[in-house]
Amino acid sequence: MSDDLRVTELSAGRENGRARYVLYWMQVYKRAAHNHALDFAVRAANERGLPVVVYEGLKYYYPWANDRLHTFILEGVAEKREEFARRGIRYVFYLQRHARDPRHTVARLARAAALVVTDDFPSFIVPEHNRHITEQVSVPVYAVDSNGVVPLRAFEKEEYAARTIRPKIRRLLPEHLKPSRGVAVKRRAPHLEVDCPETLVTGANVAALVAECDIDHAVKPSPIYRGGTSAGRARLRRFVKNILPRYDETRNEPSVDGTSRLSPYLHFGFLSALEVALAVERADAPRGAKDAYLEELIVRRELAYNFARFNPDHDSLDSLPAWAKKTMREHAADARPALLTPEQIEGAETYDELWDATQRELVRTGEIHNYVRMLWGKRVIEWRPTYEDSFRLLEHLNNKYALDGRNPNSYAGILWCFGKHDRAWGPERDVFGKLRFMSSQAMARKFDARRYVEWTKSLPAPLAN
């Protein structure tokens, strides 16, 4: 159907000659614009003279499901319903609250679809979802990549580090860093009848809906971050106007609002990396500040997605380079003089005041400042009895509390602490071997650590539902 680098045919199938619509299963790119998967579905529907149905579901049993994540997702639903209705697209949202609620809703909707389009996301539960749907439906299934500026299939293998992917990305940017105008729907049917349970979400009933779900209610919604494209764009506007001009100076100062803080909106697909990159390019800011941010948004982020796409072990220490595995084997028996329990670490009850501040920021807000996130990961390596135990605890804490967790960027960031996308360092140290070492004392000298610590203490407690 298309040779676009962003499009992958998951299942050939046979088109339904009596189809009533083309179905787009929106899993990750939770937006009505700058969405290549949605555009592909609209073009397919236009070619067949059919309307488009967009289905978005939220189940209660995904890993680490909790009030924070559920709330952030639900906060973006009502505005999507309005936007899709304006475009003439039928939007169906269904919240599966517990085991008694209906399941297999995508397969149910696919019975009346000519074909199914879904999101091509290389991590977490989405690859498994995409495998399962091809087994459950008889029509063609396409996965479309709208993860980053450059398509994942523009690369043929896993890149070793930023220095290897950077020149390739720079060569490809002129082709892909262009505005996306979307595709107009030819057959409008925003109120089409469909055979699927549906949940009405409004700004007023989000908390009540979350309370009905069989999820972890101990992790409360963030008191700072609100979900949805509108909230993401408001933060984007603030960033490009007030922060970007000095980004290269403020990015490593956690005590001030000096970074984009857009990662939750990128992770949940409320914003596209393309939209953000174009906004940065248009901004009235020095070229050096723009380049510093685009290095993070495009080169570093897309390195992580490349890693997740090509390395089946991207969520484990098995993905590490040979030198890192070797140095950990050699230092596995080293004494760790300050072992802490997982409960002490999760509760920010260690002897390290700066580290406790990073964990406090994570637990209370759903994010950690990028600069101190490195220290957050490194120190836990010293506090647990094995490297594997340290990794799994970091994964758990990140995916439980972070709004931008469960993402290729998250896994690449945690594994960087163990040597991924890094190089061997010397001299060798106990426990770390040739892994890059970081201490709270050294990091505290690089920014206003006292101010950051006090800021985290002043943060409001997470919101109660």
Buried (B, 14 or more C-beta within 10 A) or exposed (E): EEEBBBBBBBBEBEBBEEBBBBBBBBBBBBBBBBBBBBBBBBBBBBEBEBBBBBBBBBBBEBEBBBBBBBBBBBBBBBBBBEBBBEBBBBBBBBBBBEEEBEEEBBBBBBBBBBBBBBBBBBBBBBBEBBEBBBEBBBBBBBBBBBBBBBBBBBBEEBBBEBEBBBEBBEEBBEEBBEEBEBBEBBBBBBEBEBEBBEBEBEEEEBBEBBEEBBBBBEBBBBBBBBBBBBBBBEBBEBBBEEBBBBBBEBBBBBBBEBBBBBBBBBBBBBBBBBBBBBBBEEBEBBEEBBEBBBBBBBBBBBBBBBBBBBBEEBBBBEBBBEBBBBBBEEBEEBEBEEEBEBEBBBEBEBEBEBBBBBBBBBBBBBBBBBBBBBBBBBBBBBBBEEBBBBBBBBBBBBBBBBBBBBBBBBBBBBBBBBBBBBEBBEEBBEBBBBBBBBBBEEBBEEBBBEEBBEBBEEBEEBBEB
